[in-house]
Structures are given as structure tokens and as C-alpha cells.
Amino acid sequence: MYRERLYLPDHLPNEKVEFVLRRHLFVAFGEGLLFIVLFAIPVGFYYFFKILFPHLLASEVVYTLLLLSVSVYYLYILLFAYTSFIDYWLDIWVVTNERIISIEQRGLFARKFSEQQLFLLQDVSSEVHGILATLFHFGILLPSQLAQNRTPYLNRCRGLTRLLYESCNSLRPAEKIILERGSFNYL
Amino acid sequence: MITLSIFLYIYLFLVVIFILFAMFVIYHVIRFSFWGLPAFLATFLFIAATVIILFVTLDYCARVDWQQPIQILPSGGLFSTQDLIK
């Protein structure tokens, strides 16, 4: 079987992966629908031409040009669909016994790593908004640091914290594990 | 008057760009991805579909006379197709 091989930046000694979060499949399914529509467009055009302009398709030159165009079209739609899946698949949040690591793939040529040390966390909460999020159990995970409002450096992380963990699945188990593993200091 | 082969060269150029990008994406998966079953299946389907599309296209292309001339602007007018269809 294919085991999930985690790529952790700056792997710490004795660091153990506790939990892996991804965006909910429903989010990827929404993008998948778009590609299904894009795949169906040439089929629609084919029947359109076949019914209204059947003489065009009878020409070898036109047919060859159409075939080459459709072939290129399908190749690139396939590439975009695969890239979109990889974009979804590489966006990952890893909860280890030391920290929470966020790895975001932004297109083909950009990746963003960020991490939060568990011992700096003050609280963790989750939010579920909307009918779909309620039905499919996905939402926003909000680990927060008390110090983020006190120091300029950590204050910059505050906005990121709220964005990084959106639409993730398994909210409650993740929240529970972070609460258990973190050394929460209520000052 | 140009020959049909010019479109074949354009097609092959676009396929080369596609292959370069595809290799880069697959490199991403191998380098950074977490090889689970979904990633493996997606990569397999992507490669299989690419091979099928290229095979069907090139199989058809092998039977086409690429030296036949085509006229981009028809003599009967810009929107006439009478020269294109022979």
C-alpha cells in the first residue's frame, strides 16, 4: 500500500505527527464540477456543428484542425484539473507534538510554510458557518496566541492564523488533540 | 497559401509545453506530496488520459496528408468556406 510520506520542514528531533488536516473534499468537489463542465464543452460544440453545419465536419482539413484543437484543449484542461487537485492535496496542516505546521501550495511556483509552536498557544476554537459546512462538517480552526496582541512580531501572525485553517475537515478531533498536546498557560 | 503541416508544428509545440508543465507538476507531487492513494490515483489517471489523448490524435495524424495546401482567407470572401471545404 501507499503510505503517506510527510514532508516536514526543519524536522525536530523526537517530533511525532499527531494529526493531518486538509481542506474538506467538498471544497475540491466544487472545483471538480467546473472541470466536468469544461470537459463537456467540446462535446456540445461537436453536436452543434454536426446538426447545423454537417458539411464543415465532412472536410478533411476542417476535421483535422478541429481534432488538433480539441486535443490541445483536453490536454490543457487535464493539466489544469491535475494542478488544481495537487493544489488541494498539497495544502496541508500538520499537528505534531511540538507545533502546527501549515503548508500552502499557491499555484505551481509558490509554496508557503508557516508554523505555530504549541506551547505558545493560549486557546483553540472552531467555527462552522453555513448550511453546507454544517452538513459536511467543515469549518475554520482558530488556534490563538495570547501574546499575539502584545508583541509586534506575533501580532503580524494574527491575521494569518485566522486564514490558514479554513475549510478543514475533522474539526473537533483536531481541536481536542491540539488542546491535549499544547501547554496552555492561562495568565 | 500554406500547407496543413504548419498546424501540426503548432500542435507539437503546444504539446512540448504541456509535457514540460506536466513534468514539473509531477515533480512537485514526488518532491512535496504525501503519497497517499488519492495522489497516486490522480497521477495515474492524469498520465493515462494524456497517453490516450496523444495516441488517438497522433494515430489520426499519421493518416493525414500534411502537404495539402489550405487557404486562410477564402477567395469568395472572409466568411466564405467554399475554398476550405474540398
Chai-1 contact restraints between the chains, C-beta under 6 A:
chainA,res_idxA,chainB,res_idxB,connection_type,confidence,min_distance_angstrom,max_distance_angstrom,comment,restraint_id
A,Y2,B,W35,contact,1.0,0.0,6.0,A-B,restraint_1
A,Y2,B,L37,contact,1.0,0.0,6.0,A-B,restraint_2
A,Y2,B,F40,contact,1.0,0.0,6.0,A-B,restraint_3
A,E4,B,F34,contact,1.0,0.0,6.0,A-B,restraint_4
A,E4,B,G36,contact,1.0,0.0,6.0,A-B,restraint_5
A,R5,B,F34,contact,1.0,0.0,6.0,A-B,restraint_6
A,R5,B,W35,contact,1.0,0.0,6.0,A-B,restraint_7
A,L6,B,F34,contact,1.0,0.0,6.0,A-B,restraint_8
A,Y7,B,F32,contact,1.0,0.0,6.0,A-B,restraint_9
A,S59,B,I85,contact,1.0,0.0,6.0,A-B,restraint_10
A,V61,B,I70,contact,1.0,0.0,6.0,A-B,restraint_11
A,T64,B,V64,contact,1.0,0.0,6.0,A-B,restraint_12
A,L65,B,F7,contact,1.0,0.0,6.0,A-B,restraint_13
A,L67,B,Y60,contact,1.0,0.0,6.0,A-B,restraint_14
A,L68,B,F7,contact,1.0,0.0,6.0,A-B,restraint_15
A,L68,B,Y11,contact,1.0,0.0,6.0,A-B,restraint_16
A,S71,B,I53,contact,1.0,0.0,6.0,A-B,restraint_17
A,S71,B,T57,contact,1.0,0.0,6.0,A-B,restraint_18
A,V72,B,L14,contact,1.0,0.0,6.0,A-B,restraint_19
A,Y74,B,I53,contact,1.0,0.0,6.0,A-B,restraint_20
A,L75,B,F18,contact,1.0,0.0,6.0,A-B,restraint_21
A,L75,B,I53,contact,1.0,0.0,6.0,A-B,restraint_22
A,L78,B,A49,contact,1.0,0.0,6.0,A-B,restraint_23
A,L79,B,F21,contact,1.0,0.0,6.0,A-B,restraint_24
A,L79,B,A22,contact,1.0,0.0,6.0,A-B,restraint_25
A,Y82,B,F46,contact,1.0,0.0,6.0,A-B,restraint_26
A,T83,B,V25,contact,1.0,0.0,6.0,A-B,restraint_27
A,F85,B,A42,contact,1.0,0.0,6.0,A-B,restraint_28
A,I86,B,V25,contact,1.0,0.0,6.0,A-B,restraint_29
A,I86,B,V29,contact,1.0,0.0,6.0,A-B,restraint_30
A,W89,B,A39,contact,1.0,0.0,6.0,A-B,restraint_31
A,L90,B,F32,contact,1.0,0.0,6.0,A-B,restraint_32
